[in-house]
Amino acid sequence: MDAGQDGRHEDAGLGRRRGARRDEVRFVPGWVAIVACLGALALAIVGPEAAAQPKPAATAEDDSEEAADDAEDAEEGEAEAGAKPPRGGYTSGLHPMPGDAEVPLDWMPPGTSATPTPSDEIYPPQTLTIRFNHKTHVKGLRQTCKSCHAGAYTSNAVTDRLLPKPTETCDNCHDVDHSDLTQVKAGTNENGQCVYCHIGEDAGAGGKVAPLVLPHANLRFPHQKHVDRNIKCSQCHGRVDRLELATREQLPRMAGCFTCHNMSGAAQGDAKSDCDVCHLTRPDGLLVTAFATGDLLPPRWLYNAAHTPDWLERHKQSAANNSAFCGTCHTENYCTDCHDGKVRPRNVHPNDFLSMHAQAARQDNPRCVSCHQEQTFCADCHRRTGVARDAPSATRPAGRRFHPPPAEWTNAPRSAKHHAWEAERNLNACVSCHTERDCATCHATRGMSGGQGLNPHPLGFESKCKTAFSRNPRPCLVCHQSSDSFVQRCQ
C-alpha cells in the first residue's frame, strides 16, 4: 500500500473517532445539565462575589439611629454584665438626639414651625439632672407612655405629679431600692448605681443627687379631658418615642393647640378658642401677663399682634379689627391714659413738635383726635398762645393773622380759600380754636339770636330741614330761637 492510501485510511479513522465523540456528547443525560445550572445559581447567590456587593445607601436618619442603637446596646450590655461605667461616662440619654443633633421638625410638637421655641413665660426653664432614653424604653423595652406617666391619664391640673414614682416604676427594672429616699440602696448591678441615671458631679455621693427642677406650666391644662377625647400623646408632644431625652422643647405650642381649639361648629366641642380657657386670669377677668420670667406677649401669627418695636405704629390696625382681643389683657384706662395725653410717649411726637404740629394737624397725620379733643386740649393751648379768636387781647400777636384776609376768608363771593369751604373739608381744624358761639356771631338770625342772619345752609335745604330737625333739633337752636319763623317751617 502506498503512502497516499495510508493517508486516506488515517483520515477515515480520524473522522470515525470524531463522529463517535460527537455522538457521546449529544447523548449526555439531561439531569446532569439541570444539576449543573442549579449549582451555578447557588454559587452566584452565596459566593464571595455576591457577598462583596455594596450595601444600599442609607439615609442620615438611618445612620444616626443605627449608631445610637449600637451605643445603647453597648451600654445596656455593659450594665447587664455588671461592668463599670464606660470611659468618659455615658453618652446616650443626655440630649434629645445622639450627639445633641437637631431634632427633625416632623418629630417636634405641632406648631413648632410657627413658634420654634416654647415660651419662657408659659414654660419656665427647667433643670434636668436625669439621664433617660425614651427610645430605648419604647422601642427596646416595649414600654408605653402610660408605663411611666400613668398620672397624666387622670390629671386635671398642671400642678399634678406626672413623673414616674421610683418605687413603683424604676425599681421594677433597675437594681436599686428607692423605698426610703433618705437612704437609697444601690444594688450590685451597674444599672442600679446612682450615676447610671443621675448626672452631675459626684452623683450619689453621701446619698445625695442634684435636684430635678421642673416648674409647672403657667396654664390651665387637664390631661384627662384630652385623653378622654382620644387625643394621643404625640399629637401634643411630638415623637418622643423616637427621641432620647425629652426636654421642654417637646412641650405643646399654642399654634398646635389651635388645630383643635380653633375649630368651628360641633367639631370644636369643649375646645373653645377663648384665651381664658387655657391662660391664667386675674380676679377682674383679665389675663395674667406678668411672670418671673418676663411678660406674656402675643405672637405675630395671632392677629399680627406681636408687640415688637413697631407695635406702636401697628396697634391701631389690630385694635380696630379686634378690640375684644386687646381687652383680654388691657382695660380701657390703659388705652385712654395714653390717648388722653396723661402718658406722652416721646416716640409718637418728635422733638420740637410744637413748631411742626400745625402742618401735621392739617394733614391729620397722625390723627389728632385719636388722642386729643380739639375743644379742650387744642383750644386751651391756642387761647393761651393768642391764636384762638376768644384769646385775651394781651396775648394776641400784634399785626399777625392766622387766617387769610377778610376779602378771601369771609366776604363773598366764595372761593377755594373761603372759610365755608374749609369748614366743609375739615371742621376738626375749626373747632380746635373756635366754639359754636363764634359761628353764631355771623350765622344766627337777626334780633333775638344776636347774629347777622347769614344763611350757612346750601340751596334746597328747606325741603330737608324737617327731617334734620326731627332727628336732632339742638344744632338748629344754636342759631335759631324756638319761636323763629324759620324753625316753625321745619317743625
PECOR-V991356 format. One record per residue. RES is the residue in three letters. PHI is phi in degrees with one decimal (NA if undefined). NEAR is the number of other C-alpha atoms within 8 Angstrom. D_FIRST is the distance of its C-alpha to the first C-alpha in whole Angstrom. Layout:
BEGIN
[[RES PHI NEAR D_FIRST] [RES PHI NEAR D_FIRST]]
END
This chain:
BEGIN
[[MET NA 4 0] [ASP -82.8 5 4] [ALA -66.5 6 7] [GLY -65.9 6 8] [GLN -66.3 8 6] [ASP -59.1 9 7] [GLY -65.6 8 10] [ARG -65.7 8 11] [HIS -64.6 8 11] [GLU -66.0 8 13] [ASP -64.4 8 15] [ALA -65.7 8 16] [GLY -65.7 8 16] [LEU -64.1 8 19] [GLY -64.2 8 21] [ARG -64.8 8 21] [ARG -67.2 8 23] [ARG -64.9 8 25] [GLY -64.6 8 26] [ALA -64.8 8 27] [ARG -64.5 8 29] [ARG -62.9 8 31] [ASP -65.8 8 32] [GLU -64.5 8 33] [VAL -65.1 7 35] [ARG -62.7 6 37] [PHE -103.8 6 38] [VAL -67.6 7 40] [PRO -60.1 6 43] [GLY -68.7 6 46] [TRP -65.9 6 49] [VAL -66.6 8 47] [ALA -64.7 8 47] [ILE -65.1 8 51] [VAL -61.8 8 51] [ALA -63.2 8 50] [CYS -65.4 8 52] [LEU -63.2 8 55] [GLY -64.0 8 54] [ALA -64.4 8 54] [LEU -65.4 8 57] [ALA -63.3 9 59] [LEU -65.3 8 58] [ALA -68.3 9 59] [ILE -78.9 7 62] [VAL -105.1 8 63] [GLY -71.0 9 61] [PRO -64.2 6 62] [GLU -64.8 7 61] [ALA -68.1 9 64] [ALA -65.1 7 66] [ALA -87.1 6 67] [GLN -66.8 6 68] [PRO -69.1 4 71] [LYS -72.2 4 74] [PRO -59.9 4 76] [ALA -63.9 4 79] [ALA -98.7 6 82] [THR -78.0 6 85] [ALA -63.2 6 88] [GLU -66.4 6 90] [ASP -64.2 8 87] [ASP -62.3 9 87] [SER -65.5 9 90] [GLU -67.4 8 91] [GLU -65.8 8 88] [ALA -64.5 8 89] [ALA -64.8 10 92] [ASP -62.5 8 91] [ASP -62.9 8 89] [ALA -65.0 9 92] [GLU -65.7 10 94] [ASP -61.9 8 92] [ALA -64.7 8 92] [GLU -67.1 10 95] [GLU -65.2 8 96] [GLY -63.9 8 93] [GLU -66.1 12 95] [ALA -66.1 13 98] [GLU -66.7 10 97] [ALA -81.9 8 96] [GLY 76.0 9 99] [ALA -76.3 8 98] [LYS -74.3 7 100] [PRO -56.1 10 101] [PRO -61.1 7 98] [ARG -61.0 4 98] [GLY 87.9 4 100] [GLY 88.1 6 102] [TYR -76.2 8 101] [THR -115.2 7 99] [SER -89.6 13 99] [GLY 77.5 12 102] [LEU -98.8 11 104] [HIS -140.6 11 103] [PRO -59.2 13 103] [MET -120.9 11 99] [PRO -56.3 12 97] [GLY 68.9 6 98] [ASP 59.4 7 101] [ALA -71.7 7 99] [GLU -71.9 5 100] [VAL -78.1 8 100] [PRO -57.2 6 99] [LEU -60.7 7 101] [ASP -66.5 6 100] [TRP -93.5 10 101] [MET -84.4 13 104] [PRO -61.8 16 107] [PRO -57.3 14 108] [GLY 93.3 13 110] [THR -65.7 13 108] [SER -63.6 7 107] [ALA -84.1 7 111] [THR -130.7 9 112] [PRO -59.7 7 110] [THR -120.3 6 112] [PRO -68.9 12 115] [SER -73.4 7 118] [ASP -66.9 9 120] [GLU -73.6 12 123] [ILE -86.3 10 122] [TYR -118.1 12 119] [PRO -58.9 11 121] [PRO -56.5 8 119] [GLN -111.9 8 117] [THR -124.5 7 116] [LEU -95.0 8 113] [THR -117.6 10 113] [ILE -118.6 9 110] [ARG -96.1 12 106] [PHE -147.5 10 105] [ASN -116.1 12 102] [HIS -64.4 14 102] [LYS -62.0 12 98] [THR -64.2 10 98] [HIS -70.5 10 100] [VAL -82.5 11 99] [LYS -81.3 9 95] [GLY -83.7 7 95] [LEU -99.3 7 98] [ARG 58.9 7 98] [GLN -90.5 8 102] [THR -108.9 7 104] [CYS -59.1 8 107] [LYS -70.5 8 109] [SER -60.1 8 108] [CYS -108.8 10 110] [HIS -116.3 11 112] [ALA -62.5 11 113] [GLY -63.6 10 117] [ALA -67.1 10 116] [TYR -76.4 10 115] [THR -125.0 8 119] [SER -82.2 12 120] [ASN -127.1 10 123] [ALA -148.0 9 124] [VAL -71.8 11 123] [THR -83.8 5 125] [ASP -69.3 8 123] [ARG -81.8 5 120] [LEU -111.8 9 117] [LEU -78.2 7 115] [PRO -67.9 10 113] [LYS -84.5 8 116] [PRO -55.8 8 114] [THR -68.9 10 115] [GLU -95.7 8 114] [THR -124.8 11 111] [CYS -65.0 10 109] [ASP -67.6 12 110] [ASN -68.0 7 108] [CYS -116.3 6 105] [HIS -92.4 8 106] [ASP -81.3 13 107] [VAL -155.1 11 110] [ASP -125.6 11 114] [HIS -101.6 11 116] [SER -61.2 6 119] [ASP -124.1 7 121] [LEU -67.7 6 121] [THR -82.7 5 123] [GLN -141.6 7 121] [VAL -68.5 11 117] [LYS -105.1 7 115] [ALA -83.2 10 112] [GLY -86.0 10 109] [THR -88.6 8 106] [ASN -76.4 11 103] [GLU -62.8 16 103] [ASN -72.2 10 103] [GLY -103.7 12 107] [GLN -82.0 13 108] [CYS -60.0 10 110] [VAL -70.6 8 108] [TYR -69.5 12 105] [CYS -115.4 10 107] [HIS -89.9 13 110] [ILE -109.7 12 110] [GLY 119.0 8 112] [GLU -68.2 4 113] [ASP 55.3 6 114] [ALA -62.5 12 113] [GLY 91.8 10 115] [ALA -66.5 7 116] [GLY 69.2 4 120] [GLY 74.4 8 119] [LYS -119.1 7 119] [VAL -132.3 12 117] [ALA -65.8 9 117] [PRO -68.6 5 119] [LEU -93.4 8 117] [VAL -108.4 7 119] [LEU -129.0 8 119] [PRO -62.3 8 122] [HIS -73.1 8 122] [ALA -70.2 8 122] [ASN -86.4 9 125] [LEU -147.1 9 124] [ARG -104.9 10 125] [PHE -148.5 8 121] [PRO -93.0 10 121] [HIS -60.5 12 118] [GLN -61.0 11 118] [LYS -61.9 8 119] [HIS -71.5 9 116] [VAL -65.0 10 114] [ASP -64.0 7 116] [ARG -91.6 6 114] [ASN 62.4 6 111] [ILE -87.8 8 111] [LYS -75.7 7 108] [CYS -58.6 8 108] [SER -68.2 9 105] [GLN -69.9 9 107] [CYS -112.6 12 110] [HIS -106.4 13 108] [GLY 79.0 13 105] [ARG -86.4 11 102] [VAL -64.6 13 103] [ASP -65.7 9 100] [ARG -106.0 8 98] [LEU -107.7 12 100] [GLU -91.4 18 101] [LEU -85.5 13 105] [ALA -94.0 11 107] [THR -114.5 8 110] [ARG -66.7 9 112] [GLU -65.6 8 110] [GLN -92.2 11 109] [LEU -81.5 10 112] [PRO -62.9 12 113] [ARG -107.1 12 114] [MET -63.1 7 116] [ALA -61.8 11 114] [GLY -72.7 12 112] [CYS -62.0 12 115] [PHE -68.2 10 116] [THR -58.1 8 113] [CYS -104.1 8 115] [HIS -78.1 10 118] [ASN -114.7 10 118] [MET -73.9 9 117] [SER -126.8 6 119] [GLY 77.1 6 120] [ALA -66.7 5 120] [ALA -64.5 6 117] [GLN -70.3 12 119] [GLY 61.6 7 121] [ASP -89.9 4 123] [ALA -82.6 8 121] [LYS -71.8 9 123] [SER -99.0 8 123] [ASP -64.4 5 126] [CYS -61.6 8 126] [ASP -76.4 8 129] [VAL -66.6 8 126] [CYS -115.1 8 124] [HIS -86.5 11 126] [LEU -71.7 10 129] [THR -126.0 10 133] [ARG -88.4 8 136] [PRO -58.7 5 139] [ASP -84.6 5 140] [GLY 94.8 7 137] [LEU -77.8 11 135] [LEU -70.9 12 132] [VAL -77.9 11 132] [THR -116.2 8 130] [ALA -101.7 7 131] [PHE -128.6 9 129] [ALA -62.5 5 129] [THR -92.4 7 126] [GLY 140.8 8 127] [ASP -95.3 8 128] [LEU -76.5 10 126] [LEU -125.6 7 125] [PRO -72.8 8 123] [PRO -79.7 9 120] [ARG -66.8 9 119] [TRP -69.1 8 117] [LEU -96.7 8 120] [TYR 58.7 6 122] [ASN 53.9 8 121] [ALA -106.3 12 124] [ALA -62.8 11 123] [HIS -84.3 10 126] [THR -82.8 5 124] [PRO -55.3 5 126] [ASP -91.4 7 126] [TRP -63.4 10 128] [LEU -60.2 7 131] [GLU -83.5 6 130] [ARG -91.8 8 128] [HIS -65.6 9 130] [LYS -67.0 8 132] [GLN -68.1 7 129] [SER -65.2 12 128] [ALA -66.8 10 132] [ALA -71.3 7 132] [ASN -77.2 6 129] [ASN -153.8 8 130] [SER -68.6 9 133] [ALA -64.7 6 133] [PHE -64.3 8 130] [CYS -63.1 9 132] [GLY -69.9 10 134] [THR -73.3 10 132] [CYS -120.0 10 133] [HIS -119.9 9 136] [THR -91.1 7 139] [GLU -64.9 7 141] [ASN -62.6 6 143] [TYR -60.6 8 140] [CYS -78.6 9 140] [THR -69.4 10 143] [ASP -58.0 10 144] [CYS -87.6 12 142] [HIS -73.9 11 142] [ASP -91.9 9 146] [GLY 93.0 10 146] [LYS -65.8 7 147] [VAL -111.3 8 144] [ARG -119.3 7 143] [PRO -64.0 7 139] [ARG -70.4 7 139] [ASN -85.5 5 136] [VAL -86.1 6 137] [HIS -109.8 7 139] [PRO -71.7 7 139] [ASN -60.8 5 141] [ASP 59.9 6 144] [PHE -68.6 8 143] [LEU -59.6 6 147] [SER -83.7 6 147] [MET -108.6 8 144] [HIS -70.5 8 145] [ALA -62.2 8 146] [GLN -67.3 7 143] [ALA -64.5 10 141] [ALA -67.5 12 144] [ARG -68.1 7 144] [GLN -82.9 6 140] [ASP 56.3 8 140] [ASN -144.1 7 138] [PRO -72.2 6 138] [ARG -68.3 8 140] [CYS -63.0 10 143] [VAL -72.2 7 144] [SER -70.7 6 141] [CYS -125.8 11 143] [HIS -118.8 11 147] [GLN -108.7 9 150] [GLU -61.3 13 151] [GLN -78.9 12 155] [THR -118.1 8 155] [PHE -65.8 9 152] [CYS -75.7 12 152] [ALA -64.3 14 156] [ASP -61.9 9 157] [CYS -70.4 8 156] [HIS -67.2 13 156] [ARG -68.2 14 160] [ARG -64.8 9 160] [THR -91.6 10 159] [GLY 82.8 13 161] [VAL -84.9 11 158] [ALA -69.1 11 159] [ARG -66.3 9 162] [ASP -96.2 6 164] [ALA -71.0 13 164] [PRO -56.1 8 167] [SER -61.5 6 168] [ALA -69.4 4 168] [THR -95.2 9 165] [ARG -77.0 10 164] [PRO -65.0 6 163] [ALA -68.2 4 165] [GLY 71.9 4 164] [ARG -118.9 5 161] [ARG -120.3 5 159] [PHE -91.8 5 156] [HIS -96.5 5 156] [PRO -62.2 8 156] [PRO -59.6 6 160] [PRO -56.0 7 162] [ALA -61.0 7 161] [GLU -100.6 12 157] [TRP -88.0 11 157] [THR -123.8 8 160] [ASN -80.5 9 162] [ALA -78.3 6 161] [PRO -80.4 4 159] [ARG -73.8 9 156] [SER -133.9 7 153] [ALA -66.1 6 150] [LYS -96.5 10 152] [HIS -72.9 12 154] [HIS -66.4 8 155] [ALA -64.6 7 154] [TRP -65.3 10 151] [GLU -64.0 11 150] [ALA -66.2 10 151] [GLU -70.0 7 149] [ARG -76.6 6 146] [ASN -149.8 8 147] [LEU -68.1 9 150] [ASN -60.5 7 149] [ALA -66.2 11 149] [CYS -68.1 9 153] [VAL -74.3 11 154] [SER -70.4 12 153] [CYS -126.3 15 156] [HIS -107.8 13 158] [THR -110.8 8 160] [GLU -62.9 7 161] [ARG -68.4 7 164] [ASP -64.6 9 163] [CYS -71.2 10 162] [ALA -67.1 11 165] [THR -57.2 10 167] [CYS -104.5 10 166] [HIS -92.4 13 164] [ALA -69.9 16 167] [THR -67.7 13 169] [ARG -68.2 9 173] [GLY 93.6 6 176] [MET -63.8 6 175] [SER -79.7 10 172] [GLY 78.3 9 173] [GLY -99.9 14 170] [GLN -104.3 10 170] [GLY 74.6 9 168] [LEU -79.9 9 165] [ASN -76.7 5 163] [PRO -90.7 5 159] [HIS -80.3 5 158] [PRO -75.8 5 155] [LEU -63.3 4 156] [GLY 80.9 6 156] [PHE -69.4 8 157] [GLU -61.0 7 160] [SER -74.9 6 158] [LYS -113.4 8 156] [CYS -66.4 9 158] [LYS -63.1 11 159] [THR -65.9 7 156] [ALA -64.6 9 156] [PHE -67.4 11 159] [SER -68.7 8 158] [ARG -76.4 6 155] [ASN -157.1 7 157] [PRO -77.1 9 161] [ARG -58.6 6 161] [PRO -57.9 7 159] [CYS -68.0 9 162] [LEU -77.1 9 165] [VAL -66.7 11 164] [CYS -109.0 12 165] [HIS -116.8 12 167] [GLN -80.9 10 170] [SER -64.5 7 170] [SER -92.6 6 173] [ASP -65.1 8 171] [SER -62.9 6 171] [PHE -65.1 7 168] [VAL -70.9 12 167] [GLN -62.9 9 168] [ARG -70.8 7 166] [CYS -99.0 9 163] [GLN -83.7 7 164]]
END
